[in-house]
């Protein structure tokens, strides 16, 4: 990725933040080496074909599977015109405007997949009555200390398929911590006060054959949502592996809805895995109703 126009932030782990400026092209991007993807933060200037060609070169040299960006509707058309696919949307992401997830997926040889990102399919999950009763023996605390949250993300991130979504800070800035006996439960949130949204991550997913886990996590997630609403967070979303049924059931039970399905978005031991983007509005907004993409 040698280029004198690229400036990198100090290494902070598997995620690197880079700035690129040359001529009339100006943008930032996050390179996630763990999940072999790259998120573009575009400043709406420059030739889109030149941008695409730049990211194609990065994808090939770094062995990436995916490049994606999150943009407003008018910008999504420009990205689509140069070969990016619309994989879904995040309602109210920009507070008064919806965001569209535009992606470009690559083969193992680094070539863009012709025809756009393959469509990801997944079964619909019907909501059940959520657990609103505090489980017996559960202690609950909110954590906002940066060093502690950074350690939690580092310790739990790999198993939870955690992938930072924003710039500068690559861990949650608030989390709810539950404890029953010797078992710890963590759910974090990356908040953006400018746009009034937060990305949620269940950092301790439900364990197989542990019937108590989903109820505990539902209670903790609702507590975190209440805290975020108190902080005037308008909407929340989460990215969850498409085959993690128990985790997705938690979101469905708490009135989240699927608004995007993202192909080959994360990496785990058995290879690439797609994700579903679950969304819930906490404060009624004025953004227009989105057309269905899934």
C-alpha positions as CSV (number, residue, x, y, z in Angstrom):
1,X,0.0,0.0,0.0
2,X,2.9,2.3,-0.7
3,X,1.8,5.8,-1.7
4,X,3.1,9.1,-0.5
5,X,-0.4,10.5,-0.4
6,X,-1.5,8.0,2.3
7,X,-1.2,9.0,5.9
8,X,-1.7,6.3,8.6
9,X,-2.7,6.8,12.2
10,X,-0.5,5.2,14.9
11,X,-1.0,1.4,14.9
12,X,-3.6,0.4,17.5
13,X,-4.2,-3.2,16.6
14,X,-5.8,-5.0,13.7
15,X,-7.7,-1.9,12.6
16,X,-5.7,0.9,10.9
17,X,-7.1,4.3,10.0
18,X,-5.7,5.9,6.9
19,X,-6.1,9.3,5.1
20,X,-5.7,9.6,1.4
21,X,-5.4,12.9,-0.5
22,X,-4.3,13.4,-4.1
23,X,-5.5,16.1,-6.5
24,X,-9.3,16.4,-6.0
25,X,-9.6,13.0,-4.2
26,X,-9.9,13.1,-0.4
27,X,-11.1,10.4,1.9
28,X,-10.4,8.3,5.0
29,X,-10.6,4.6,5.3
30,X,-10.4,1.9,8.0
31,X,-8.4,-1.2,7.1
32,X,-9.5,-4.2,9.1
33,X,-6.9,-6.9,8.7
34,X,-8.8,-9.3,11.0
35,X,-11.9,-9.4,8.8
36,X,-10.2,-8.5,5.6
37,X,-12.4,-5.6,4.8
38,X,-12.1,-1.9,4.3
39,X,-14.6,0.8,5.2
40,X,-14.5,4.1,3.2
41,X,-15.3,7.5,4.7
42,X,-15.8,9.6,1.6
43,X,-15.7,13.4,1.5
44,X,-17.8,13.6,-1.7
45,X,-15.0,15.0,-3.9
46,X,-13.1,13.5,-6.8
47,X,-13.8,11.0,-9.6
48,X,-15.6,7.9,-8.4
49,X,-13.9,5.7,-11.0
50,X,-10.5,6.8,-9.7
51,X,-11.6,6.0,-6.2
52,X,-12.9,2.6,-7.2
53,X,-9.6,1.8,-9.0
54,X,-7.6,2.9,-5.9
55,X,-9.6,0.5,-3.7
56,X,-9.3,-2.3,-6.2
57,X,-5.6,-2.0,-6.0
58,X,-5.7,-1.9,-2.2
59,X,-7.9,-5.0,-2.1
60,X,-5.6,-6.9,-4.3
61,X,-2.4,-6.0,-2.5
62,X,-3.9,-6.6,1.0
63,X,-5.8,-9.7,0.1
64,X,-9.1,-8.1,1.1
65,X,-12.5,-9.7,0.5
66,X,-14.6,-6.6,0.7
67,X,-14.6,-2.8,0.4
68,X,-17.7,-0.9,1.7
69,X,-19.0,2.5,2.5
70,X,-22.0,4.0,4.2
71,X,-23.5,7.0,2.4
72,X,-26.6,9.0,1.8
73,X,-29.0,8.2,-1.0
74,X,-27.6,10.6,-3.6
75,X,-24.1,9.4,-3.1
76,X,-25.1,5.7,-3.3
77,X,-26.0,6.2,-6.9
78,X,-22.5,7.4,-7.7
79,X,-20.9,4.4,-6.0
80,X,-23.3,2.1,-7.8
81,X,-22.4,3.6,-11.2
82,X,-18.8,2.3,-10.6
83,X,-19.6,-1.2,-9.6
84,X,-20.6,-1.1,-5.9
85,X,-23.7,-3.0,-4.8
86,X,-26.4,-1.7,-2.5
87,X,-26.7,-4.3,0.3
88,X,-29.2,-2.5,2.5
89,X,-29.7,0.5,4.6
90,X,-29.4,1.9,8.1
91,X,-32.5,4.1,8.8
92,X,-31.8,7.4,10.5
93,X,-28.0,6.8,10.5
94,X,-27.4,10.5,9.7
95,X,-30.1,11.5,12.2
96,X,-32.4,13.1,9.6
97,X,-31.3,11.0,6.6
98,X,-30.9,7.3,6.0
99,X,-27.6,5.6,5.1
100,X,-27.0,3.0,2.3
101,X,-24.4,0.3,2.6
102,X,-22.5,0.1,-0.7
103,X,-20.1,-2.8,-1.2
104,X,-17.7,-4.3,-3.6
105,X,-16.7,-8.0,-3.0
106,X,-13.6,-9.7,-4.4
107,X,-12.5,-13.2,-5.3
108,X,-9.6,-15.0,-3.7
109,X,-7.4,-13.7,-6.6
110,X,-8.3,-10.1,-5.8
111,X,-10.7,-9.6,-8.8
112,X,-14.0,-7.8,-8.3
113,X,-16.9,-10.3,-8.5
114,X,-18.7,-9.6,-11.7
115,X,-22.3,-8.6,-11.3
116,X,-21.8,-7.2,-7.8
117,X,-21.9,-8.7,-4.3
118,X,-23.7,-12.0,-4.3
119,X,-27.1,-11.7,-2.6
120,X,-27.1,-13.1,0.9
121,X,-30.1,-15.1,2.0
122,X,-31.2,-15.9,5.6
123,X,-34.3,-17.2,7.3
124,X,-36.7,-14.7,8.9
125,X,-36.7,-14.8,12.7
126,X,-40.0,-14.2,14.4
127,X,-40.0,-12.2,17.6
128,X,-40.9,-13.8,20.9
129,X,-41.8,-12.2,24.2
130,X,-38.6,-10.6,25.6
131,X,-37.4,-11.1,29.1
132,X,-38.2,-8.0,31.2
133,X,-37.5,-9.5,34.6
134,X,-34.1,-9.2,36.2
135,X,-32.6,-12.7,36.4
136,X,-31.9,-13.9,39.8
137,X,-28.4,-13.2,41.0
138,X,-27.6,-10.8,38.2
139,X,-25.6,-7.7,39.1
140,X,-25.5,-4.9,36.6
141,X,-23.2,-1.9,36.0
142,X,-22.5,0.6,33.3
143,X,-18.9,1.0,32.3
144,X,-17.4,4.0,30.4
145,X,-13.7,4.0,31.4
146,X,-11.7,3.9,28.2
147,X,-8.8,1.6,29.3
148,X,-11.3,-1.0,30.7
149,X,-13.4,-0.9,27.5
150,X,-10.3,-1.2,25.4
151,X,-9.3,-4.3,27.3
152,X,-12.7,-5.9,27.1
153,X,-12.8,-5.4,23.3
154,X,-9.3,-6.9,23.0
155,X,-10.1,-9.9,25.2
156,X,-13.6,-10.7,23.8
157,X,-13.5,-9.2,20.3
158,X,-12.2,-12.3,18.4
159,X,-14.9,-14.7,19.7
160,X,-17.6,-12.1,19.3
161,X,-16.6,-11.2,15.7
162,X,-16.2,-7.6,16.9
163,X,-15.4,-5.2,14.1
164,X,-15.1,-1.5,14.9
165,X,-17.3,0.7,12.7
166,X,-16.2,4.3,13.4
167,X,-13.0,6.3,13.2
168,X,-10.4,7.1,15.9
169,X,-11.8,4.9,18.7
170,X,-11.8,1.1,18.0
171,X,-13.7,-0.1,21.0
172,X,-17.1,0.7,22.7
173,X,-17.3,3.9,24.6
174,X,-20.1,2.6,26.9
175,X,-21.0,-0.9,27.9
176,X,-23.3,-2.8,30.3
177,X,-21.6,-5.4,32.4
178,X,-23.6,-8.2,34.0
179,X,-22.3,-10.9,36.3
180,X,-23.9,-14.1,37.6
181,X,-21.6,-16.1,39.8
182,X,-18.3,-16.3,38.0
183,X,-19.8,-15.6,34.6
184,X,-19.4,-12.1,33.0
185,X,-21.7,-10.7,30.3
186,X,-20.8,-7.7,28.2
187,X,-22.7,-5.6,25.7
188,X,-21.0,-2.6,24.2
189,X,-22.0,0.5,22.2
190,X,-20.0,2.7,19.8
191,X,-21.9,6.0,20.0
192,X,-21.9,8.9,17.7
193,X,-23.5,12.0,19.3
194,X,-23.2,14.0,16.1
195,X,-25.6,11.8,14.2
196,X,-27.4,10.4,17.2
197,X,-26.8,6.7,16.6
198,X,-25.0,3.8,18.2
199,X,-23.6,0.4,17.1
200,X,-24.4,-2.4,19.5
201,X,-22.2,-5.4,20.0
202,X,-23.0,-8.4,22.2
203,X,-19.4,-9.2,23.2
204,X,-20.4,-12.4,25.1
205,X,-22.8,-14.2,22.7
206,X,-25.1,-16.8,24.1
207,X,-23.3,-20.1,24.7
208,X,-24.7,-23.4,23.2
209,X,-26.9,-25.3,25.6
210,X,-26.9,-22.5,28.2
211,X,-30.6,-21.7,28.5
212,X,-30.0,-18.8,31.0
213,X,-27.8,-16.8,28.6
214,X,-30.4,-15.4,26.2
215,X,-32.7,-14.1,29.0
216,X,-29.7,-12.5,30.8
217,X,-28.5,-10.8,27.6
218,X,-32.0,-9.6,26.7
219,X,-32.3,-7.9,30.1
220,X,-28.9,-6.3,29.8
221,X,-29.5,-5.2,26.2
222,X,-32.7,-3.5,27.3
223,X,-30.9,-1.8,30.1
224,X,-28.3,-0.5,27.6
225,X,-31.0,0.7,25.2
226,X,-32.7,2.6,28.1
227,X,-29.4,4.3,28.9
228,X,-28.7,5.2,25.3
229,X,-32.2,6.6,25.0
230,X,-31.6,8.7,28.1
231,X,-28.5,10.1,26.3
232,X,-30.8,11.0,23.4
233,X,-29.5,8.3,21.0
234,X,-32.1,8.2,18.3
235,X,-31.4,4.8,16.8
236,X,-29.2,1.7,17.2
237,X,-28.0,-1.1,15.0
238,X,-25.9,-4.2,15.2
239,X,-24.1,-6.5,12.8
240,X,-24.5,-10.2,13.6
241,X,-23.2,-13.4,11.9
242,X,-26.1,-14.7,9.7
243,X,-26.0,-18.2,11.3
244,X,-25.9,-17.0,14.9
245,X,-29.5,-17.7,15.6
246,X,-29.6,-17.2,19.4
247,X,-28.0,-13.8,19.1
248,X,-30.4,-12.7,16.4
249,X,-33.3,-14.0,18.4
250,X,-32.3,-11.5,21.2
251,X,-32.5,-8.6,18.7
252,X,-35.8,-9.8,17.2
253,X,-37.3,-10.1,20.7
254,X,-36.4,-6.5,21.5
255,X,-38.1,-5.1,18.4
256,X,-35.0,-4.8,16.1
257,X,-35.6,-5.3,12.4
258,X,-33.3,-6.6,9.7
259,X,-32.4,-3.8,7.2
260,X,-29.4,-5.2,5.4
261,X,-27.7,-8.5,4.6
262,X,-24.0,-8.1,4.0
263,X,-22.1,-10.8,2.1
264,X,-18.8,-12.1,3.3
265,X,-18.5,-9.2,5.8
266,X,-16.6,-11.0,8.6
267,X,-14.0,-13.6,9.0
268,X,-13.9,-16.5,11.5
269,X,-12.1,-19.8,11.8
270,X,-14.3,-21.6,9.2
271,X,-14.0,-18.8,6.7
272,X,-16.0,-15.7,5.6
273,X,-19.4,-15.2,7.0
274,X,-22.2,-12.8,6.0
275,X,-24.0,-10.7,8.5
276,X,-27.5,-9.3,9.1
277,X,-27.8,-5.7,10.1
278,X,-30.4,-5.3,12.9
279,X,-31.8,-1.8,13.5
280,X,-34.2,-0.2,16.0
281,X,-35.3,3.4,16.4
282,X,-35.2,4.6,20.0
283,X,-36.6,8.1,19.4
284,X,-39.1,8.7,16.6
285,X,-37.5,10.6,13.8
286,X,-38.4,12.4,10.6
287,X,-36.4,10.3,8.1
288,X,-38.4,8.9,5.2
289,X,-39.6,5.3,5.2
290,X,-37.1,3.1,3.4
291,X,-38.0,0.8,0.6
292,X,-37.4,-2.9,1.3
293,X,-34.1,-4.2,0.2
294,X,-34.4,-7.7,1.6
